[in-house]
Amino acid sequence: MSRLPKLRIKNLEPKYPIIQGGMGAKVSLHKLAAAVANAGGIGVISAVLLHEKDRSKPMKTTCKGIDVESVGLKPYHYAHELAREIKKAKELAPNGIIGVNIMYALTHFYELLMTAIDAGADLIIQGAGFGKDVFKICNTFDVPLVEIVATPKGAKLSQRLGAAAVIVESGEAGGHLGTLDSLWDILPSIVEAVDIPVIAAGGIFDGKDMARAFEMGAKGVQIATRFIATYECDAHQNFKDYIIQAKPEDSIYIKSPVGMPAHAVRNPFTERLEREGKIPHKCPFNCLKTCSGEDSIYCIADVLLKSVSGNVEEGLVFSGSNVGRVNRMYSVEELIEELVTECERELERRNLNFGEE
């Protein structure tokens, strides 16, 4: 009998209480998400830059067979690239759980959300902002919504509006951050604040970290950076190698056009940004609500796409605080087995059992 807690998100229950964090742009797509789902976790596709680029295409008027205007919603541009990623993931992991992470700060958030639901995503994860209408939409189509929060207030509001669970994301996490505080400082108060499952994220590196989070009341963990250094991760091998070669002191915080601090690996791009303050660019993507286009400090879409495609010198490489501890490639299955085994041993050593008889 496992000592790990059961993670129940409405009617969803993975074998292991592990969510693979959504990583954009195009770091976590169908290959990684499907591999995690097949290994017993929840695989997550990042929707960043998967919106429909051809704005002349006719809008879709239905979602899961329901006329959207009949439920008070608007027609939307169907995000075919996102839909394809979801379809491929579901084909590779027909019995697994596939979620989609959609940043609320994205300009095309609504159409990405509607497409993800229509294409069969098992759950939606919302971060980088907070949209109250999202709860209503997910409830209308009976899709669980998991909200990323950093405070008890945000967690309480999420529960009141209908979130199925909350992810507590700390300053140790990679990418865009809602707080710079440590997970271990903010997790207990959020667990205390709500009755829905709380998932710990940011700085979860190994089974011992998992056990610590479970002891504090978390029902699951979200891990992202470690899944980059897997054979199934959708990013270029240069991107993975950069993560593996990074040293602890290479973990830094930078400014982002999103309007939030971001956690990344030091590289020639971040050094140039630190030196120049602003990097001239064009704005072909219009991907962020908060971006001021060519007046912003740099084009985050451009530099994220460069890095994930292999140009890690001129691109931006997001990662969490434990990047310096990532030292080799894994298969997803091997990584999840290692995490679970180490957590089981740590819980046994500490005489803790969160499993169910």
Secondary structure as a PSIPRED ss2 file (coil, helix, strand):
# PSIPRED VFORMAT (PSIPRED V4.0)

   1 M C   1.000  0.000  0.000
   2 S C   1.000  0.000  0.000
   3 R C   1.000  0.000  0.000
   4 L C   1.000  0.000  0.000
   5 P C   1.000  0.000  0.000
   6 K C   1.000  0.000  0.000
   7 L C   1.000  0.000  0.000
   8 R C   1.000  0.000  0.000
   9 I E   0.000  0.000  1.000
  10 K C   1.000  0.000  0.000
  11 N C   1.000  0.000  0.000
  12 L E   0.000  0.000  1.000
  13 E C   1.000  0.000  0.000
  14 P C   1.000  0.000  0.000
  15 K C   1.000  0.000  0.000
  16 Y C   1.000  0.000  0.000
  17 P C   1.000  0.000  0.000
  18 I E   0.000  0.000  1.000
  19 I E   0.000  0.000  1.000
  20 Q E   0.000  0.000  1.000
  21 G C   1.000  0.000  0.000
  22 G C   1.000  0.000  0.000
  23 M C   1.000  0.000  0.000
  24 G C   1.000  0.000  0.000
  25 A C   1.000  0.000  0.000
  26 K C   1.000  0.000  0.000
  27 V C   1.000  0.000  0.000
  28 S C   1.000  0.000  0.000
  29 L C   1.000  0.000  0.000
  30 H H   0.000  1.000  0.000
  31 K H   0.000  1.000  0.000
  32 L H   0.000  1.000  0.000
  33 A H   0.000  1.000  0.000
  34 A H   0.000  1.000  0.000
  35 A H   0.000  1.000  0.000
  36 V H   0.000  1.000  0.000
  37 A H   0.000  1.000  0.000
  38 N H   0.000  1.000  0.000
  39 A C   1.000  0.000  0.000
  40 G C   1.000  0.000  0.000
  41 G C   1.000  0.000  0.000
  42 I E   0.000  0.000  1.000
  43 G E   0.000  0.000  1.000
  44 V E   0.000  0.000  1.000
  45 I E   0.000  0.000  1.000
  46 S E   0.000  0.000  1.000
  47 A C   1.000  0.000  0.000
  48 V C   1.000  0.000  0.000
  49 L C   1.000  0.000  0.000
  50 L C   1.000  0.000  0.000
  51 H C   1.000  0.000  0.000
  52 E C   1.000  0.000  0.000
  53 K C   1.000  0.000  0.000
  54 D C   1.000  0.000  0.000
  55 R C   1.000  0.000  0.000
  56 S C   1.000  0.000  0.000
  57 K C   1.000  0.000  0.000
  58 P C   1.000  0.000  0.000
  59 M C   1.000  0.000  0.000
  60 K E   0.000  0.000  1.000
  61 T C   1.000  0.000  0.000
  62 T E   0.000  0.000  1.000
  63 C E   0.000  0.000  1.000
  64 K C   1.000  0.000  0.000
  65 G C   1.000  0.000  0.000
  66 I E   0.000  0.000  1.000
  67 D E   0.000  0.000  1.000
  68 V H   0.000  1.000  0.000
  69 E H   0.000  1.000  0.000
  70 S H   0.000  1.000  0.000
  71 V H   0.000  1.000  0.000
  72 G C   1.000  0.000  0.000
  73 L C   1.000  0.000  0.000
  74 K C   1.000  0.000  0.000
  75 P C   1.000  0.000  0.000
  76 Y E   0.000  0.000  1.000
  77 H C   1.000  0.000  0.000
  78 Y C   1.000  0.000  0.000
  79 A C   1.000  0.000  0.000
  80 H H   0.000  1.000  0.000
  81 E H   0.000  1.000  0.000
  82 L H   0.000  1.000  0.000
  83 A H   0.000  1.000  0.000
  84 R H   0.000  1.000  0.000
  85 E H   0.000  1.000  0.000
  86 I H   0.000  1.000  0.000
  87 K H   0.000  1.000  0.000
  88 K H   0.000  1.000  0.000
  89 A H   0.000  1.000  0.000
  90 K H   0.000  1.000  0.000
  91 E H   0.000  1.000  0.000
  92 L H   0.000  1.000  0.000
  93 A C   1.000  0.000  0.000
  94 P C   1.000  0.000  0.000
  95 N C   1.000  0.000  0.000
  96 G C   1.000  0.000  0.000
  97 I E   0.000  0.000  1.000
  98 I E   0.000  0.000  1.000
  99 G E   0.000  0.000  1.000
 100 V E   0.000  0.000  1.000
 101 N E   0.000  0.000  1.000
 102 I E   0.000  0.000  1.000
 103 M E   0.000  0.000  1.000
 104 Y C   1.000  0.000  0.000
 105 A C   1.000  0.000  0.000
 106 L E   0.000  0.000  1.000
 107 T C   1.000  0.000  0.000
 108 H C   1.000  0.000  0.000
 109 F H   0.000  1.000  0.000
 110 Y H   0.000  1.000  0.000
 111 E H   0.000  1.000  0.000
 112 L H   0.000  1.000  0.000
 113 L H   0.000  1.000  0.000
 114 M H   0.000  1.000  0.000
 115 T H   0.000  1.000  0.000
 116 A H   0.000  1.000  0.000
 117 I H   0.000  1.000  0.000
 118 D H   0.000  1.000  0.000
 119 A C   1.000  0.000  0.000
 120 G C   1.000  0.000  0.000
 121 A C   1.000  0.000  0.000
 122 D C   1.000  0.000  0.000
 123 L E   0.000  0.000  1.000
 124 I E   0.000  0.000  1.000
 125 I E   0.000  0.000  1.000
 126 Q E   0.000  0.000  1.000
 127 G E   0.000  0.000  1.000
 128 A C   1.000  0.000  0.000
 129 G C   1.000  0.000  0.000
 130 F C   1.000  0.000  0.000
 131 G C   1.000  0.000  0.000
 132 K H   0.000  1.000  0.000
 133 D H   0.000  1.000  0.000
 134 V H   0.000  1.000  0.000
 135 F H   0.000  1.000  0.000
 136 K H   0.000  1.000  0.000
 137 I H   0.000  1.000  0.000
 138 C H   0.000  1.000  0.000
 139 N H   0.000  1.000  0.000
 140 T H   0.000  1.000  0.000
 141 F C   1.000  0.000  0.000
 142 D C   1.000  0.000  0.000
 143 V C   1.000  0.000  0.000
 144 P C   1.000  0.000  0.000
 145 L E   0.000  0.000  1.000
 146 V E   0.000  0.000  1.000
 147 E E   0.000  0.000  1.000
 148 I E   0.000  0.000  1.000
 149 V E   0.000  0.000  1.000
 150 A C   1.000  0.000  0.000
 151 T C   1.000  0.000  0.000
 152 P H   0.000  1.000  0.000
 153 K H   0.000  1.000  0.000
 154 G H   0.000  1.000  0.000
 155 A H   0.000  1.000  0.000
 156 K H   0.000  1.000  0.000
 157 L H   0.000  1.000  0.000
 158 S H   0.000  1.000  0.000
 159 Q H   0.000  1.000  0.000
 160 R H   0.000  1.000  0.000
 161 L H   0.000  1.000  0.000
 162 G C   1.000  0.000  0.000
 163 A C   1.000  0.000  0.000
 164 A C   1.000  0.000  0.000
 165 A E   0.000  0.000  1.000
 166 V E   0.000  0.000  1.000
 167 I E   0.000  0.000  1.000
 168 V E   0.000  0.000  1.000
 169 E E   0.000  0.000  1.000
 170 S C   1.000  0.000  0.000
 171 G C   1.000  0.000  0.000
 172 E C   1.000  0.000  0.000
 173 A C   1.000  0.000  0.000
 174 G C   1.000  0.000  0.000
 175 G E   0.000  0.000  1.000
 176 H E   0.000  0.000  1.000
 177 L C   1.000  0.000  0.000
 178 G C   1.000  0.000  0.000
 179 T C   1.000  0.000  0.000
 180 L C   1.000  0.000  0.000
 181 D C   1.000  0.000  0.000
 182 S C   1.000  0.000  0.000
 183 L H   0.000  1.000  0.000
 184 W H   0.000  1.000  0.000
 185 D H   0.000  1.000  0.000
 186 I H   0.000  1.000  0.000
 187 L H   0.000  1.000  0.000
 188 P H   0.000  1.000  0.000
 189 S H   0.000  1.000  0.000
 190 I H   0.000  1.000  0.000
 191 V H   0.000  1.000  0.000
 192 E H   0.000  1.000  0.000
 193 A H   0.000  1.000  0.000
 194 V C   1.000  0.000  0.000
 195 D C   1.000  0.000  0.000
 196 I C   1.000  0.000  0.000
 197 P C   1.000  0.000  0.000
 198 V E   0.000  0.000  1.000
 199 I E   0.000  0.000  1.000
 200 A E   0.000  0.000  1.000
 201 A E   0.000  0.000  1.000
 202 G C   1.000  0.000  0.000
 203 G C   1.000  0.000  0.000
 204 I C   1.000  0.000  0.000
 205 F C   1.000  0.000  0.000
 206 D C   1.000  0.000  0.000
 207 G H   0.000  1.000  0.000
 208 K H   0.000  1.000  0.000
 209 D H   0.000  1.000  0.000
 210 M H   0.000  1.000  0.000
 211 A H   0.000  1.000  0.000
 212 R H   0.000  1.000  0.000
 213 A H   0.000  1.000  0.000
 214 F H   0.000  1.000  0.000
 215 E H   0.000  1.000  0.000
 216 M C   1.000  0.000  0.000
 217 G C   1.000  0.000  0.000
 218 A C   1.000  0.000  0.000
 219 K C   1.000  0.000  0.000
 220 G E   0.000  0.000  1.000
 221 V E   0.000  0.000  1.000
 222 Q E   0.000  0.000  1.000
 223 I E   0.000  0.000  1.000
 224 A C   1.000  0.000  0.000
 225 T H   0.000  1.000  0.000
 226 R H   0.000  1.000  0.000
 227 F H   0.000  1.000  0.000
 228 I H   0.000  1.000  0.000
 229 A C   1.000  0.000  0.000
 230 T E   0.000  0.000  1.000
 231 Y C   1.000  0.000  0.000
 232 E C   1.000  0.000  0.000
 233 C C   1.000  0.000  0.000
 234 D C   1.000  0.000  0.000
 235 A C   1.000  0.000  0.000
 236 H C   1.000  0.000  0.000
 237 Q H   0.000  1.000  0.000
 238 N H   0.000  1.000  0.000
 239 F H   0.000  1.000  0.000
 240 K H   0.000  1.000  0.000
 241 D H   0.000  1.000  0.000
 242 Y H   0.000  1.000  0.000
 243 I H   0.000  1.000  0.000
 244 I H   0.000  1.000  0.000
 245 Q H   0.000  1.000  0.000
 246 A C   1.000  0.000  0.000
 247 K C   1.000  0.000  0.000
 248 P H   0.000  1.000  0.000
 249 E H   0.000  1.000  0.000
 250 D H   0.000  1.000  0.000
 251 S E   0.000  0.000  1.000
 252 I E   0.000  0.000  1.000
 253 Y E   0.000  0.000  1.000
 254 I E   0.000  0.000  1.000
 255 K E   0.000  0.000  1.000
 256 S C   1.000  0.000  0.000
 257 P C   1.000  0.000  0.000
 258 V C   1.000  0.000  0.000
 259 G C   1.000  0.000  0.000
 260 M C   1.000  0.000  0.000
 261 P E   0.000  0.000  1.000
 262 A E   0.000  0.000  1.000
 263 H E   0.000  0.000  1.000
 264 A E   0.000  0.000  1.000
 265 V E   0.000  0.000  1.000
 266 R C   1.000  0.000  0.000
 267 N C   1.000  0.000  0.000
 268 P H   0.000  1.000  0.000
 269 F H   0.000  1.000  0.000
 270 T H   0.000  1.000  0.000
 271 E H   0.000  1.000  0.000
 272 R H   0.000  1.000  0.000
 273 L H   0.000  1.000  0.000
 274 E H   0.000  1.000  0.000
 275 R H   0.000  1.000  0.000
 276 E H   0.000  1.000  0.000
 277 G C   1.000  0.000  0.000
 278 K C   1.000  0.000  0.000
 279 I C   1.000  0.000  0.000
 280 P C   1.000  0.000  0.000
 281 H C   1.000  0.000  0.000
 282 K C   1.000  0.000  0.000
 283 C C   1.000  0.000  0.000
 284 P C   1.000  0.000  0.000
 285 F C   1.000  0.000  0.000
 286 N C   1.000  0.000  0.000
 287 C C   1.000  0.000  0.000
 288 L E   0.000  0.000  1.000
 289 K C   1.000  0.000  0.000
 290 T C   1.000  0.000  0.000
 291 C C   1.000  0.000  0.000
 292 S C   1.000  0.000  0.000
 293 G H   0.000  1.000  0.000
 294 E H   0.000  1.000  0.000
 295 D H   0.000  1.000  0.000
 296 S C   1.000  0.000  0.000
 297 I C   1.000  0.000  0.000
 298 Y C   1.000  0.000  0.000
 299 C C   1.000  0.000  0.000
 300 I H   0.000  1.000  0.000
 301 A H   0.000  1.000  0.000
 302 D H   0.000  1.000  0.000
 303 V H   0.000  1.000  0.000
 304 L H   0.000  1.000  0.000
 305 L H   0.000  1.000  0.000
 306 K H   0.000  1.000  0.000
 307 S H   0.000  1.000  0.000
 308 V H   0.000  1.000  0.000
 309 S C   1.000  0.000  0.000
 310 G C   1.000  0.000  0.000
 311 N C   1.000  0.000  0.000
 312 V C   1.000  0.000  0.000
 313 E C   1.000  0.000  0.000
 314 E C   1.000  0.000  0.000
 315 G C   1.000  0.000  0.000
 316 L C   1.000  0.000  0.000
 317 V C   1.000  0.000  0.000
 318 F E   0.000  0.000  1.000
 319 S C   1.000  0.000  0.000
 320 G C   1.000  0.000  0.000
 321 S C   1.000  0.000  0.000
 322 N C   1.000  0.000  0.000
 323 V H   0.000  1.000  0.000
 324 G H   0.000  1.000  0.000
 325 R H   0.000  1.000  0.000
 326 V C   1.000  0.000  0.000
 327 N C   1.000  0.000  0.000
 328 R C   1.000  0.000  0.000
 329 M C   1.000  0.000  0.000
 330 Y E   0.000  0.000  1.000
 331 S C   1.000  0.000  0.000
 332 V H   0.000  1.000  0.000
 333 E H   0.000  1.000  0.000
 334 E H   0.000  1.000  0.000
 335 L H   0.000  1.000  0.000
 336 I H   0.000  1.000  0.000
 337 E H   0.000  1.000  0.000
 338 E H   0.000  1.000  0.000
 339 L H   0.000  1.000  0.000
 340 V H   0.000  1.000  0.000
 341 T H   0.000  1.000  0.000
 342 E H   0.000  1.000  0.000
 343 C H   0.000  1.000  0.000
 344 E H   0.000  1.000  0.000
 345 R H   0.000  1.000  0.000
 346 E H   0.000  1.000  0.000
 347 L H   0.000  1.000  0.000
 348 E H   0.000  1.000  0.000
 349 R H   0.000  1.000  0.000
 350 R C   1.000  0.000  0.000
 351 N C   1.000  0.000  0.000
 352 L C   1.000  0.000  0.000
 353 N C   1.000  0.000  0.000
 354 F C   1.000  0.000  0.000
 355 G C   1.000  0.000  0.000
 356 E C   1.000  0.000  0.000
 357 E C   1.000  0.000  0.000
